[in-house]
Amino acid sequence: MSAYQDTLSKHRRLTILKFLSDSPEYTSNASILVDVCNSYGVATTRDQVMGELDWLSEQGLASVTDNGLFRIATATSRGVEIAEGKTRHSGVQRPRPGP
């Protein structure tokens, strides 16, 4: 993976975690996450979101379940802490301070 792709992945992961942390019950589906990433200027495909969700799950930052046609992600407590900047993970971009 190139340095640019690595940077995009870190930003994509942060975008996903921040959205999940602000979502009701910390949950969303993959289709919505694709739209969210793209709306925040992080060019993203469905395959990329699926890969990031797998990675976030492996790291214990989100739980992921397949529900037939939908893949549903829920942020864990640690994932929310990272989204809020309270803790760090080398594979997730650190959020900027402030609102």
N, CA, C and O of each residue as an XYZ file, in Angstrom:
396
protein
N       0.844     -1.169      0.000
C       0.000      0.000      0.000
C       0.895      1.240      0.000
O       1.852      1.334      0.768
N       0.560      2.192     -0.883
C       1.352      3.420     -0.952
C       1.063      4.302      0.263
O       0.077      4.102      0.972
N       1.931      5.269      0.484
C       1.751      6.186      1.611
C       0.437      6.954      1.469
O      -0.247      7.202      2.462
N       0.084      7.331      0.240
C      -1.170      8.049      0.009
C      -2.368      7.166      0.332
O      -3.303      7.616      0.994
N      -2.357      5.928     -0.119
C      -3.456      4.999      0.170
C      -3.570      4.732      1.662
O      -4.672      4.620      2.198
N      -2.421      4.630      2.335
C      -2.412      4.430      3.785
C      -3.047      5.620      4.496
O      -3.821      5.447      5.437
N      -2.718      6.828      4.042
C      -3.298      8.041      4.623
C      -4.804      8.073      4.401
O      -5.558      8.399      5.318
N      -5.251      7.740      3.191
C      -6.686      7.699      2.908
C      -7.401      6.688      3.803
O      -8.488      6.960      4.311
N      -6.789      5.529      3.991
C      -7.397      4.511      4.855
C      -7.549      5.025      6.280
O      -8.584      4.809      6.911
N      -6.526      5.703      6.790
C      -6.596      6.251      8.155
C      -7.712      7.282      8.273
O      -8.441      7.305      9.264
N      -7.843      8.132      7.263
C      -8.911      9.134      7.276
C     -10.282      8.480      7.115
O     -11.248      8.890      7.757
N     -10.363      7.473      6.266
C     -11.622      6.747      6.068
C     -12.065      6.083      7.371
O     -13.244      6.129      7.722
N     -11.136      5.475      8.078
C     -11.450      4.821      9.356
C     -11.934      5.827     10.385
O     -12.892      5.565     11.111
N     -11.272      6.982     10.450
C     -11.705      8.022     11.385
C     -13.098      8.519     11.016
O     -13.944      8.696     11.892
N     -13.339      8.743      9.741
C     -14.650      9.204      9.285
C     -15.735      8.219      9.686
O     -16.793      8.619     10.170
N     -15.474      6.935      9.486
C     -16.437      5.897      9.866
C     -16.674      5.916     11.368
O     -17.823      5.908     11.810
N     -15.613      5.942     12.152
C     -15.764      5.924     13.613
C     -16.475      7.168     14.127
O     -17.310      7.076     15.028
N     -16.152      8.334     13.561
C     -16.817      9.560     14.004
C     -18.305      9.509     13.690
O     -19.130      9.911     14.510
N     -18.651      9.014     12.501
C     -20.066      8.919     12.148
C     -20.783      7.935     13.069
O     -21.876      8.217     13.558
N     -20.162      6.783     13.301
C     -20.778      5.800     14.186
C     -20.947      6.357     15.596
O     -21.964      6.108     16.244
N     -19.963      7.102     16.071
C     -20.045      7.634     17.443
C     -21.170      8.657     17.589
O     -21.674      8.866     18.692
N     -21.567      9.294     16.491
C     -22.656     10.269     16.520
C     -24.000      9.668     16.124
O     -25.020     10.354     16.181
N     -24.017      8.408     15.725
C     -25.242      7.754     15.250
C     -26.027      7.143     16.407
O     -25.452      6.744     17.420
N     -27.348      7.075     16.245
C     -28.153      6.403     17.279
C     -27.651      4.974     17.489
O     -27.446      4.226     16.533
N     -27.463      4.621     18.727
C     -26.962      3.302     19.110
C     -25.601      2.982     18.487
O     -25.213      1.817     18.400
N     -24.879      4.020     18.055
C     -23.514      3.879     17.510
C     -23.469      2.951     16.296
O     -22.451      2.301     16.056
N     -24.556      2.881     15.531
C     -24.716      1.884     14.481
C     -25.110      2.515     13.151
O     -25.839      3.505     13.102
N     -24.605      1.911     12.066
C     -25.001      2.302     10.714
C     -24.743      1.131      9.779
O     -24.144      0.131     10.176
N     -25.198      1.260      8.530
C     -24.906      0.201      7.567
C     -23.860      0.671      6.568
O     -23.589      1.866      6.449
N     -23.279     -0.278      5.857
C     -22.164      0.012      4.959
C     -22.543      0.977      3.845
O     -21.735      1.824      3.464
N     -23.748      0.865      3.320
C     -24.168      1.759      2.231
C     -24.164      3.216      2.680
O     -23.710      4.096      1.949
N     -24.663      3.462      3.865
C     -24.656      4.824      4.396
C     -23.229      5.293      4.630
O     -22.904      6.450      4.363
N     -22.375      4.407      5.126
C     -20.979      4.780      5.388
C     -20.236      5.168      4.118
O     -19.377      6.049      4.150
N     -20.557      4.519      2.998
C     -19.953      4.914      1.710
C     -20.339      6.355      1.403
O     -19.480      7.171      1.069
N     -21.629      6.672      1.515
C     -22.100      8.028      1.234
C     -21.474      9.049      2.180
O     -21.101     10.145      1.762
N     -21.362      8.685      3.455
C     -20.780      9.592      4.443
C     -19.323      9.903      4.098
O     -18.923     11.066      4.075
N     -18.544      8.874      3.834
C     -17.127      9.090      3.494
C     -16.996      9.997      2.275
O     -16.200     10.936      2.274
N     -17.774      9.711      1.246
C     -17.704     10.525      0.027
C     -18.147     11.962      0.286
O     -17.584     12.889     -0.297
N     -19.142     12.165      1.147
C     -19.611     13.521      1.435
C     -18.579     14.325      2.221
O     -18.599     15.556      2.185
N     -17.671     13.642      2.934
C     -16.605     14.320      3.669
C     -15.311     14.409      2.875
O     -14.262     14.752      3.420
N     -15.390     14.098      1.576
C     -14.229     14.262      0.702
C     -13.217     13.136      0.772
O     -12.088     13.291      0.306
N     -13.601     12.006      1.346
C     -12.724     10.836      1.386
C     -13.270      9.852      0.350
O     -14.155      9.049      0.647
N     -12.731      9.926     -0.870
C     -13.235      9.103     -1.967
C     -13.237      7.630     -1.557
O     -12.209      7.075     -1.171
N     -14.423      7.008     -1.652
C     -14.594      5.675     -1.097
C     -15.546      4.839     -1.938
O     -16.576      5.324     -2.406
N     -15.182      3.571     -2.122
C     -16.057      2.613     -2.777
C     -16.661      1.695     -1.712
O     -16.212      1.676     -0.565
N     -17.675      0.943     -2.104
C     -18.283     -0.016     -1.176
C     -17.254     -1.058     -0.739
O     -17.203     -1.418      0.437
N     -16.428     -1.549     -1.678
C     -15.401     -2.530     -1.319
C     -14.426     -1.965     -0.290
O     -13.999     -2.679      0.617
N     -14.077     -0.696     -0.426
C     -13.164     -0.089      0.543
C     -13.803     -0.001      1.923
O     -13.146     -0.278      2.927
N     -15.072      0.379      1.985
C     -15.757      0.427      3.279
C     -15.812     -0.967      3.885
O     -15.579     -1.131      5.083
N     -16.117     -1.972      3.073
C     -16.168     -3.344      3.594
C     -14.813     -3.746      4.173
O     -14.746     -4.353      5.242
N     -13.745     -3.410      3.472
C     -12.404     -3.720      3.969
C     -12.082     -2.980      5.253
O     -11.492     -3.547      6.172
N     -12.473     -1.701      5.318
C     -12.219     -0.915      6.536
C     -13.035     -1.455      7.707
O     -12.553     -1.479      8.839
N     -14.263     -1.886      7.443
C     -15.067     -2.465      8.518
C     -14.437     -3.749      9.043
O     -14.432     -3.993     10.249
N     -13.905     -4.567      8.141
C     -13.195     -5.774      8.576
C     -12.011     -5.389      9.461
O     -11.798     -5.986     10.517
N     -11.246     -4.394      9.027
C     -10.069     -3.945      9.786
C     -10.488     -3.411     11.154
O      -9.896     -3.769     12.172
N     -11.514     -2.552     11.176
C     -11.981     -1.997     12.451
C     -12.451     -3.097     13.393
O     -12.234     -3.026     14.603
N     -13.091     -4.108     12.834
C     -13.539     -5.241     13.643
C     -12.357     -6.022     14.207
O     -12.354     -6.381     15.384
N     -11.356     -6.283     13.373
C     -10.159     -7.009     13.817
C      -9.430     -6.270     14.928
O      -8.817     -6.893     15.795
N      -9.494     -4.943     14.905
C      -8.810     -4.128     15.911
C      -9.651     -3.919     17.165
O      -9.181     -3.329     18.138
N     -10.891     -4.400     17.144
C     -11.774     -4.227     18.292
C     -12.377     -2.835     18.394
O     -12.799     -2.419     19.473
N     -12.421     -2.105     17.269
C     -12.939     -0.742     17.277
C     -14.391     -0.672     16.829
O     -15.064      0.337     17.039
N     -14.874     -1.747     16.211
C     -16.272     -1.842     15.784
C     -16.641     -3.312     15.711
O     -15.790     -4.176     15.501
N     -17.923     -3.577     15.888
C     -18.418     -4.925     15.628
C     -19.191     -4.866     14.321
O     -19.842     -3.866     14.020
N     -19.117     -5.933     13.552
C     -19.733     -5.956     12.231
C     -20.562     -7.225     12.098
O     -20.103     -8.322     12.416
N     -21.790     -7.054     11.622
C     -22.652     -8.205     11.363
C     -23.221     -8.090      9.957
O     -23.510     -6.997      9.471
N     -23.374     -9.231      9.323
C     -24.013     -9.283      8.012
C     -25.475     -9.611      8.216
O     -25.822    -10.574      8.900
N     -26.324     -8.804      7.621
C     -27.757     -8.973      7.770
C     -28.367     -9.146      6.373
O     -29.137     -8.299      5.919
N     -28.021    -10.235      5.704
C     -28.524    -10.460      4.358
C     -27.950     -9.470      3.374
O     -26.791     -9.587      2.976
N     -28.745     -8.501      2.980
C     -28.313     -7.502      2.005
C     -27.473     -6.387      2.608
O     -26.813     -5.646      1.879
N     -27.489     -6.257      3.933
C     -26.791     -5.158      4.594
C     -25.682     -5.664      5.488
O     -25.762     -6.749      6.064
N     -24.648     -4.856      5.589
C     -23.587     -5.088      6.561
C     -23.711     -3.968      7.576
O     -23.684     -2.790      7.218
N     -23.845     -4.332      8.836
C     -24.112     -3.356      9.882
C     -22.899     -3.252     10.800
O     -22.350     -4.258     11.249
N     -22.495     -2.008     11.068
C     -21.346     -1.748     11.936
C     -21.800     -0.992     13.176
O     -22.657     -0.111     13.113
N     -21.204     -1.360     14.301
C     -21.462     -0.683     15.569
C     -20.116     -0.368     16.216
O     -19.269     -1.249     16.367
N     -19.930      0.880     16.591
C     -18.685      1.272     17.250
C     -18.614      0.654     18.641
O     -19.617      0.568     19.350
N     -17.416      0.225     19.016
C     -17.178     -0.235     20.384
C     -16.811      0.981     21.239
O     -16.617      2.080     20.719
N     -16.721      0.775     22.535
C     -16.311      1.868     23.430
C     -14.948      2.410     23.029
O     -14.737      3.623     23.014
N     -14.026      1.514     22.703
C     -12.685      1.962     22.280
C     -12.762      2.736     20.963
O     -12.057      3.730     20.791
N     -13.605      2.293     20.037
C     -13.775      3.012     18.780
C     -14.284      4.427     19.000
O     -13.828      5.363     18.344
N     -15.226      4.585     19.919
C     -15.754      5.912     20.242
C     -14.668      6.766     20.884
O     -14.554      7.951     20.571
N     -13.867      6.186     21.776
C     -12.773      6.941     22.395
C     -11.779      7.441     21.355
O     -11.266      8.553     21.477
N     -11.504      6.645     20.344
C     -10.592      7.064     19.282
C     -11.232      8.169     18.457
O     -10.571      9.152     18.125
N     -12.515      8.021     18.121
C     -13.227      9.046     17.350
C     -13.236     10.381     18.079
O     -13.179     11.435     17.447
N     -13.307     10.343     19.394
C     -13.331     11.559     20.211
C     -11.940     12.094     20.523
O     -11.810     13.164     21.119
N     -10.907     11.372     20.132
C      -9.539     11.820     20.384
C      -9.053     11.554     21.790
O      -8.027     12.096     22.200
N      -9.775     10.720     22.547
C      -9.382     10.414     23.926
C      -8.263      9.393     23.997
O      -7.534      9.338     24.987
N      -8.121      8.588     22.961
C      -7.043      7.617     22.853
C      -6.639      7.532     21.393
O      -7.313      8.091     20.528
N      -5.561      6.845     21.114
C      -5.024      6.782     19.747
C      -4.858      5.351     19.278
O      -4.745      4.414     20.068
N      -4.848      5.221     17.959
C      -4.504      3.957     17.312
C      -3.710      4.327     16.067
O      -4.119      5.205     15.308
N      -2.594      3.673     15.854
C      -1.713      4.033     14.745
C      -2.370      3.867     13.374
O      -1.904      4.458     12.400
N      -3.432      3.081     13.279
C      -4.093      2.859     12.002
C      -5.275      3.774     11.738
O      -5.959      3.634     10.724
N      -5.521      4.720     12.657
C      -6.644      5.650     12.517
C      -6.104      7.062     12.662
O      -5.353      7.353     13.593
N      -6.489      7.944     11.739
C      -6.076      9.337     11.820
C      -6.570      9.949     13.121
O      -7.717      9.735     13.513
N      -5.733     10.689     13.775
C      -6.139     11.354     15.012
C      -7.001     12.565     14.665
O      -6.624     13.364     13.808
N      -8.162     12.711     15.323
C      -9.022     13.870     15.012
C      -8.404     15.170     15.490
O      -7.625     15.201     16.442
N      -8.769     16.230     14.810
C      -8.318     17.553     15.253
C      -9.108     17.959     16.486
O     -10.247     17.524     16.656
N      -8.526     18.783     17.350
C      -9.262     19.230     18.534
C     -10.402     20.169     18.159
O     -10.395     20.793     17.097
N     -11.366     20.252     19.043
C     -12.471     21.178     18.836
C     -13.723     20.462     18.363
O     -13.741     19.243     18.199
N     -14.771     21.251     18.147
C     -16.063     20.671     17.750
C     -16.058     20.090     16.357
O     -17.077     19.573     15.900
